[in-house]
Amino acid sequence: MTDHTLTQLGQPAKAPASPSEAEIEKVPNPEKGERYLVRFTAPEFTTLCPITGQPDFAHLVIDYVPGDWLVESKSLKLYLGSFRNQGGFHESTTMGIAKRLVREIKPQWLRIGGYWYPRGGMPIDVFYQTGAAPEGLWLPDQGVAPYRGRG
């Protein structure tokens, strides 16, 4: 998106058919020059196994320090929802989300935790960040308990 005209917020918006068709919208950062953390949590993220077509579920936590732009939350919700009928391995899905956000909003810093629910008895968690957290940034724990099973 080259400007900050919003096309999805405040009006009906059809769910994108795929992540590549989803538009991530952004708005100017009203606190430009301040270092602060923005967190989005998607505890019911879904996608499909690219081999079996079975559903996969994750709890995603996305933290970022804005630069010039903020991601518009409705567009992010629609983008994440567009994975619902797409096949992808946990690693490439988590990394793809992180890379797309970095490309679209150019944050000062970003990290993502992909806490994938077990299939076949084994969870796969995927973590990524663009570099060391900025000095002096209050960075809370992502708050997702590790998988314990029935023990």
VOGU-3710 file (C-alpha; in Angstrom, 3 decimals, decimal comma):
1> mtdhtltqlg> 0,000/0,000/0,000  1,589/3,270/-1,058  -0,611/5,671/0,897  -2,686/5,304/4,050  -6,159/5,286/2,545  -8,037/2,546/4,369  -10,325/0,348/2,290  -11,351/-2,255/4,886  -11,854/-0,478/8,208  -15,387/0,651/8,997
11> qpakapasps> -17,048/-1,209/6,184  -17,797/-4,778/5,137  -14,687/-6,488/3,850  -14,676/-9,864/2,153  -12,212/-12,399/3,467  -9,274/-12,766/1,083  -9,061/-16,107/-0,731  -5,345/-16,458/0,077  -2,573/-14,681/1,976  -1,102/-13,371/-1,280
21> eaeiekvpnp> -4,434/-11,713/-2,122  -4,788/-10,135/1,328  -4,019/-6,447/1,640  -2,227/-5,404/4,791  -3,140/-1,791/5,406  -1,139/0,639/7,475  -1,676/3,954/9,172  0,831/6,625/10,193  2,325/6,098/13,636  0,877/8,876/15,820
31> ekgerylvrf> 3,698/8,386/18,332  6,555/8,476/15,825  9,840/8,918/17,628  8,686/7,042/20,730  9,861/3,508/21,391  6,923/1,346/22,399  5,707/-2,190/21,833  2,550/-3,241/19,997  1,273/-6,787/20,522  -1,243/-8,747/18,482
41> tapefttlcp> -2,384/-12,124/19,746  -4,206/-14,628/17,538  -5,063/-17,582/19,795  -7,224/-19,327/17,178  -5,027/-19,154/14,073  -5,727/-21,947/11,584  -4,152/-23,265/8,419  -3,936/-26,637/6,674  -1,253/-29,275/6,614  0,204/-29,096/3,099
51> itgqpdfahl> 0,468/-32,888/2,891  -2,712/-34,241/4,493  -5,017/-31,226/4,210  -5,909/-31,643/7,892  -6,355/-28,466/9,956  -3,477/-27,097/11,997  -4,004/-24,668/14,859  -1,673/-22,164/16,477  -1,563/-19,415/19,040  0,361/-16,576/17,387
61> vidyvpgdwl> 1,883/-13,669/19,286  3,242/-10,804/17,176  5,215/-8,043/18,906  6,620/-5,058/17,071  8,133/-1,641/17,663  6,578/0,730/15,121  8,598/2,889/12,820  6,650/5,279/10,608  3,666/2,939/10,341  1,212/0,887/12,378
71> veskslklyl> -0,487/-2,164/10,932  -4,244/-1,621/10,744  -5,756/-4,347/12,911  -8,758/-5,306/10,757  -6,517/-5,853/7,749  -4,195/-7,983/9,899  -7,164/-10,036/11,109  -8,319/-10,601/7,516  -4,765/-11,473/6,433  -4,388/-14,034/9,219
81> gsfrnqggfh> -7,826/-15,455/8,442  -6,806/-15,965/4,812  -4,540/-18,833/5,898  -7,572/-20,884/6,957  -7,790/-22,749/3,630  -4,114/-22,650/2,697  -1,578/-25,408/3,111  1,726/-24,574/4,748  4,294/-26,033/7,094  4,395/-24,424/10,532
91> esttmgiakr> 7,843/-22,973/9,933  7,129/-21,394/6,541  3,741/-20,080/7,670  5,152/-18,388/10,779  8,160/-16,991/8,918  6,004/-15,848/6,001  3,786/-13,814/8,325  6,815/-12,177/9,945  8,490/-11,354/6,631  5,291/-9,931/5,142
101> lvreikpqwl> 4,757/-7,634/8,122  8,359/-6,453/8,008  8,032/-5,741/4,287  4,703/-3,917/4,620  5,142/-1,763/7,736  8,938/-1,624/8,167  8,940/-1,808/11,975  11,984/-0,883/14,035  11,832/-4,415/15,457  9,520/-7,423/15,222
111> riggywyprg> 9,240/-10,833/16,816  6,703/-13,604/16,356  5,968/-16,673/18,421  4,084/-19,413/16,624  2,871/-21,849/19,278  1,455/-24,710/17,208  -0,883/-27,205/18,811  0,240/-30,851/18,600  -0,597/-33,139/15,737  0,693/-36,641/16,011
121> gmpidvfyqt> 1,538/-35,956/19,649  4,229/-33,328/19,040  3,859/-29,533/19,019  6,131/-27,425/16,846  6,843/-23,913/18,091  8,453/-21,388/15,747  10,132/-18,192/16,966  11,669/-15,352/14,965  12,815/-11,818/15,584  14,473/-9,278/13,338
131> gaapeglwlp> 17,391/-8,672/15,725  18,123/-7,799/19,311  15,284/-6,009/21,076  15,835/-2,262/21,281  17,598/-1,223/24,466  15,282/0,019/27,190  12,184/-1,551/25,640  9,739/-3,165/28,056  9,315/-6,578/26,505  6,823/-8,759/28,392
141> dqgvapyrgr> 6,849/-12,528/28,124  4,575/-13,765/25,353  2,421/-15,484/27,975  1,890/-18,794/26,223  2,511/-21,807/28,438  4,652/-24,580/26,955  2,784/-27,699/25,938  2,544/-30,199/28,803  0,346/-32,956/27,491  -1,661/-34,911/30,054
151> g> 1,128/-35,225/32,644
//
